[in-house]
Amino acid sequence: MAIGLIIIGDEILSGRRVDQHFPKVVQMLAARGLQLAWAEILADDPARITATLKRTFASDDIVFCCGGIGATPDDHTRLAAANALGLPLVLHEEGKRNIQQRIVQMGQEAGHEVDLNSAENLHRLKMAEFAQGAALIPNPYNNIAGFALHKHYFVPGFPVMAWPMIEWVLDHHYADLFNREPHLEQSVLVYETAESALTPLMVELEAQYPRVKVFSLPSVGDANTRRHIELGVKGEPAQTLGAFQRMCDELTRLGVEFNNI
């Protein structure tokens, strides 16, 4: 079962904001023995969001989607999710109560009366309009919930809200997946060697150790480090140990300079 991440917002693609979700989601998954399989960044484009969700809903993937669930004109995710599934957009009653409680709380903190039927406050209820059948994702920051549909989990773009909501989903719905497969990663730095010279070894290792992936990360170097390639293996621990020893032995036989990391 793959885990994917969708990040929505013109501000990311224009460079006005730097995405923080990708590295944090990778970190949260890794802490639970899980790994991100794919990620996409989308503009605030209703048609593209809808098409992307239609494709991902058709998969068996677990998908986290950050952004676009507010109530301003550039927030399209709620409607796009409904359209992707061919479902009506309806007001979620519990979500509505959460928003109204938040409005009252904010009024009390500001020391003034609140009219829940004002145009402004009625508009805020749009944040509780989800595709029919959606479940709520609690928001510990301000109690304005995200929503879940078909193993897709929609949270705000604000990290302070999104990250604890994603952790809640993982811990409440997917704890049975945590640390299911033991994983080991080992690598070396190979100096002044072309990647093409290492490719046969990489192919041989993956053929000999089918539960291991070989990776190669070239670097041109800098003022403190020579040109090098980080060459490594990762996967099932026993096979990884065997593949790593085989790799080091072969590098030594080839007369290649390398250092363990």
RAZIQUI-V21928 format. One record per helix or strand. SS is the DSSP state (H for helix, E for strand). FROM is the first residue (numbers start at 1). LEN is the number of residues. If there is no record, write none. Layout:
ss:SS from:FROM len:LEN
ss:SS from:FROM len:LEN
This chain:
ss:E from:3 len:6
ss:H from:10 len:5
ss:H from:21 len:10
ss:E from:38 len:5
ss:H from:46 len:12
ss:E from:62 len:5
ss:H from:77 len:9
ss:E from:89 len:3
ss:H from:93 len:18
ss:H from:119 len:10
ss:E from:129 len:3
ss:E from:135 len:3
ss:E from:146 len:4
ss:E from:152 len:4
ss:H from:159 len:15
ss:H from:175 len:3
ss:E from:184 len:8
ss:H from:195 len:14
ss:E from:212 len:8
ss:E from:228 len:8
ss:H from:237 len:17
ss:E from:258 len:3
